[in-house]
Amino acid sequence: MDWKGGDWATQARYYAGLAVLDGAGLTERQQELAQVVFEVVLKAGLQPYSIEADAEGEATGVGLAPAKHRAHALRVVWQQDPPAESRTPAEVWSAQQTAMSQALRTILSANGFWIEDGPLGQAPVVLGLTRPGGPPRRVSPRTPVVSGGCGRR
């Protein structure tokens, strides 16, 4: 599927089932949250991880994992190319992972997702579409997306 095509809702549904890391299953609520997360990820120009592409040797992209401590939450993880890990100094590998986690946290927060408080360098945990008591989140092709920023909000 062409992840740059612009039909973000259809593509988000497609990737939501393929982007789960380590073969974990998602609840129905997590699946719904995954679709909205991937709409934003695609609009930001980031490639989703795909288990199908991984089988062909391409494991880079934004993946998902159920949050172990929150029944309906999702951890949004940047999956770097595993073979590159052995060819990259550990401190560089770690810095790249930290930067992408921070960027994901910024993108998701800017788009109104309720993100669990935690260090900026850790993979963000999405708790829901909006913070309790916050304004309702609009999900449409016109939903604003912030990409590339790594600063604190």
Disulfide bonds with the S-S distance in Angstrom:
none
